[in-house]
Amino acid sequence: MHDTDTAPEYGRIPEACRRYGLSRSRLYLLAGDGLIRFVKVGNATLVDLGSVRVYLASCPAAEIRAPKAA
């Protein structure tokens, strides 16, 4: 019996880029810093999508200012 809610989810790099709006180079930088996880399966490099979600959740909230009144 497998619990798919806790099972790691992996995707190829282009899928991770599309899903999270990050560039390929940003993913590699984050992986190099140990902030997200890549795995190799044969010739394919897969991204641990859960590690990307954890990283994004740890980022500070954006501070948005109200527009100046004209």
Legacy VTK file of the C-alpha trace (Angstrom):
# vtk DataFile Version 3.0
C-alpha trace
ASCII
DATASET POLYDATA
POINTS 70 float
0.000 0.000 0.000
1.427 3.374 -1.039
0.423 6.731 0.370
0.653 9.086 -2.615
0.235 12.158 -0.374
3.610 11.526 1.262
5.408 9.946 -1.702
8.032 12.177 -3.307
6.957 13.762 -6.576
9.546 14.212 -9.287
9.501 15.993 -12.614
11.887 16.931 -15.359
13.521 20.341 -15.245
11.264 21.979 -17.903
8.179 20.856 -15.944
9.561 22.365 -12.721
10.323 25.612 -14.584
6.766 25.832 -15.927
5.102 24.790 -12.688
6.953 27.220 -10.420
7.940 30.025 -12.792
11.659 29.549 -12.169
14.356 29.534 -14.832
16.523 26.501 -15.532
19.595 28.389 -14.339
17.838 29.386 -11.086
16.987 25.712 -10.439
20.629 24.731 -10.944
21.794 27.533 -8.630
19.347 26.439 -5.931
20.415 22.800 -6.320
24.086 23.821 -6.141
23.361 25.668 -2.884
21.615 22.551 -1.523
18.236 24.309 -1.336
16.438 21.957 -3.726
17.155 18.367 -4.722
17.900 16.803 -8.108
18.149 13.046 -8.709
19.615 11.157 -11.645
17.680 8.267 -13.159
19.716 6.929 -16.045
20.324 9.933 -18.298
17.386 11.913 -16.911
17.785 14.590 -14.255
14.640 14.873 -12.158
13.702 17.604 -9.711
12.230 16.707 -6.332
9.210 18.984 -6.683
8.524 18.801 -2.958
11.929 20.336 -2.275
11.025 23.244 -4.575
7.733 23.773 -2.704
9.576 23.740 0.644
12.105 26.260 -0.673
9.391 28.588 -2.002
7.471 28.352 1.281
10.630 29.464 3.113
11.005 32.615 0.969
9.856 35.886 2.538
6.543 37.380 1.497
6.715 40.113 -1.121
6.119 43.611 0.186
3.735 45.395 -2.128
3.152 49.102 -1.649
-0.073 50.831 -2.571
0.237 53.039 -5.661
0.845 56.730 -5.034
-2.220 58.910 -5.376
-2.064 61.185 -8.405
LINES 1 71
70 0 1 2 3 4 5 6 7 8 9 10 11 12 13 14 15 16 17 18 19 20 21 22 23 24 25 26 27 28 29 30 31 32 33 34 35 36 37 38 39 40 41 42 43 44 45 46 47 48 49 50 51 52 53 54 55 56 57 58 59 60 61 62 63 64 65 66 67 68 69
